[in-house]
Amino acid sequence: MTAKLDVLTVGYVGDRVAGTVTLIRDGDAVVIIDPGMVSSRSAILDPLRDLGVDPDAVTDVVFSHHHPDHTLNAALFGAARVHDFWAIYEADTWTDRRVVAHPDGWPLSPSVRLLATPGHSAQDISTLVETDTGLVVCTHVWWTERGPARDPRGEDQDELDASRAKVRALGPALIVPGHGAPFVLGDATP
């Protein structure tokens, strides 16, 4: 079984900032990654509607980390469980993720798992998605295909470099970065 991945909105950084928002469908799981800052909520909801997905059908929301540009619109998906580096949150239940820790990532669905990738923040996780075209990694270890090489808002550049090496070692077919269009890792990628 493999998952289907669609980028709902491509993020950007400059005079304005928006996070890249991604939809994953894997069996019964309907997952939104980083529903953060966008120019308007329609930038998330319109492409979701065009793909035939109702916001109430979203089962899970994943935060790559806790900056508002990646979390601000999570309430659009009121029926969803929320995942971060620390726990799974559903209604009034907080399930500590460390209890179910896995060295190769925490399973979210048959083809989706979450992997600790600190550096931008100590709490960063990446979402690993097995698709019919190969592994796709939704991550903030890169803002865009061009980096930046040194993260100007990063908490620990050494940890970030180690997390980048961890992601590269997975051999992903595609990277969906925190603030840009999907790309294939290349020699020019920091």
N, C-alpha and C positions, 0 to 999 in steps of 0.2 A: 504494500500500500504506500502511496506517496501523496503528499499534500499539494494543494494548488495555492499559489502565492500571487497576489495582485498588489501593486503599489497604488494606494488611493490618491496620495498627493506627495509630490516631490518637495522636500524641504529646501531651505536656502538660508544663507547667513550673509549679512551686509548691513544696509541701513535698517532693514527689517529682518526678522528671524522667524522661521517655521521649521518644524521637525518633519521628517519623512514619516508618513503614516502608512502602515501596511496591513493588508488583510490576508489571513491564512485560513483555508478550509481543509480540514483533515477528518474525514468521517463525520462524526457528530460534533466535532470541535469547530467553532467559528471564532477565530482569534484576531484581535486588533492589537497591533504593536505601536506604542508611542502616540496615542491620540492627544497630542499637545497643541502648541500654538499654531494657528493657521490664519489666513486672511479673513475667513469667515467659516462658520461651522459647515456651510454648504460644501466647502472644499473637501470635507470628509464624507458628509451625508449623501451628496449627489452621486459620486462614483460608487458608493456602497449601494445606493438604490439602483443604479444602472446595472450592477452585478446581481441584482435580485435578492439582496440581503437586507432584512429589516434590522434596525439597531437592537431591537429586543431579542433577536435571534443570536446575538453575539454571546458566546459562552464564556470567553476569557479575554481579559485585557492584560497586556504585558508592558511594564515600564522598564526600559533599558536602564534608567536611573531616575532620580527624583527631581530633576530640574523641571520647572513649569513648562518649558518649551516642548516637553515630552509627556506631560501628564494633564495639562489644563482641561482637556475635553473628555476625560474619562467618564464623567457623569452622563454622557450621551448613551452609555451602554449600561443602564441601571440593573439589568439582570445578570451581568457578567461577574465572574470571579476575577479578582485582580491579583497579579503576580508581580513580585519584585524580588530582589536578591535575598530578602529576609524571610518572606512568608507568602502564603496564599490567603487572601481575604475574601470572605463570602458572607454577606449579611453581617451578623455579629460574631462570626467565627474567624479566629486568627490561627492558622496552622503554620507553625514555625518550620521553615524550609530546611533548616539544619538537621531536623529529625529525619528527613528523607533525602539527605545529601547523596549525590552520586558523583564520582570523580570525572565522568565524561558528560555530565549534564543531568539536570533534573527533567524527567519526562513530563510533558504536558499532554501529549496525545501520541498515537502510534508513530507519527513521522515528525514530531516536533519536540525539541528539548531545549532547556535553558542552561546556559553555561556562564559561570562567573568569569568576567573579563575586566577586572578593575584597572584603573589608571585615570580615565577622564574623571571619574569619581571612584571612591573606594567601594561603592555599591553597584557598579555597572554589571549588567548581565547581557549576553548576546543570545539571540534566538536562532537555533539551528533547525533548518527546515529541509527535509528530504523531499525533493520534487522529482518529476520524471526527467528533468534535465540535469539533475545532480543536486549537490548540497548548496543551499542558499543560506548565507549568514546575515541576519539583520543585526547591526552592531553600531556602537558609537565609538569603537576604537579608531574609526576614521570618520571625520565629518563629511568629507566628499572624497572623490577619487584622488584628489591632490593633497589630501591630508587634513590639516596642516601637519608637517613633520613633528613639530613641537606643539603640543596642545596648549594654547594660551589660557585656557580655563581649567586645564587638567590639574588633578591633585598630586599625581605621582608619575612623572614621565618614565621612570624605570619600570614601574608596574605596567604602564601603558605599552611600552615596547615589548615587554614579556607577553602581554595579552595579544598584541599584534602577531607575535611569533606563534602563539598558540593557535590563533585563527588561521594563519598561513599554513600551519602544519596539517590542518584538517583538509586542505586541498579543495576549498570551495569552488564551485562553478561560477558563483556570483556573490557579490557583496551588496547589501542594501545599507548604505551609510546613514548616519543620524540626520544629515542635512543636505542630501544630494541624491542624484539619480543612481540607480544600480550600476555597478561596474564589475569588470573582471580584473582581479589582481594582476598587476604587471610590475616590471622592473622600476617604473617611475613612481609606483605607489609607495609612499614612505613606510 
